[in-house]
Amino acid sequence: MFVSIVVPCYNQASYLDDALQSVLDQDHNLWECIIVDDGSTDHTKEVSNAWENKDPRFIYVHQNNAGLAAARNFGIQNAKGELILPLDSDDKISSDYLSLGVGVYRNNKEVKIVYCLAEKFGLVNGFWNIDDFSLRKLADKNSIFCTAFFKKSEWVNVGGYDINMIYGLEDWEFWIHLLKHGGTVHRIDKICFFYRVKQVSMITQLSHEKKEKMLRYVNIKHADFFVEQLGTVKEKNRELISLKKKLNSKTFLIKSLIKLIIKSLKK
């Protein structure tokens, strides 16, 4: 299976070599790597051109600055691969990530998204502890990082990444759109993705106000998904009333205390 790795880059030229070297090191050779220069003002073009000269599978394209979602879409539009793997320009992948991902799709025709275990590096180093995936958890927050495989045909079906997600959380919205009408998710139980932690990033710059704006947008766009996974406001109110009654019940409190005591004694 042919894989198109899409690397958007906006003024991240100083990290780009690390990301592209991890692509070149892949033990699965059927790939192309599309570097999308999203209107950078640094030396992204020069770095990218050097990699094009090193291996023709690296392809440099440029667009006027339009944001991360638009940059990914532009790269995928130009992609030849059946499978797509986004990779941010400051992150890295293991040399066997492509071969392991392709293997999952060969063995499971129903799978929509394939991802892996992850590790942080940079300002913070160590295992990235991410919750196991479920649709219920996805309704609460994103539990799949951007560097996960999906089929280009699925990207076409949902209309790509939503360019209205200008302040971030575009991955979360995209995964919801892909999965809310069915399909399975597979996690490779090996660390194949390396996430660079920096002092300043798109996530750290996401203010509370901007985040709330994006959350409201996603909740309205995918209201059917959130109702199915989380229930309606009335259902939530009934749950809260029920919990309040339990907490006010002396019997409930006594039973809870006894359970805590027994649990502590067993340790």
Beta strands, then each sheet from edge to edge (+ up, - down):
strand 1: 3-9
strand 2: 31-38
strand 3: 58-63
strand 4: 83-86
strand 5: 92-93
strand 6: 111-122
strand 7: 126-128
strand 8: 150-151
strand 9: 184-197
sheet 1: 3+ 2+ 1+ 4+ 8-
sheet 2: 5+ 9- 6- 7+
end
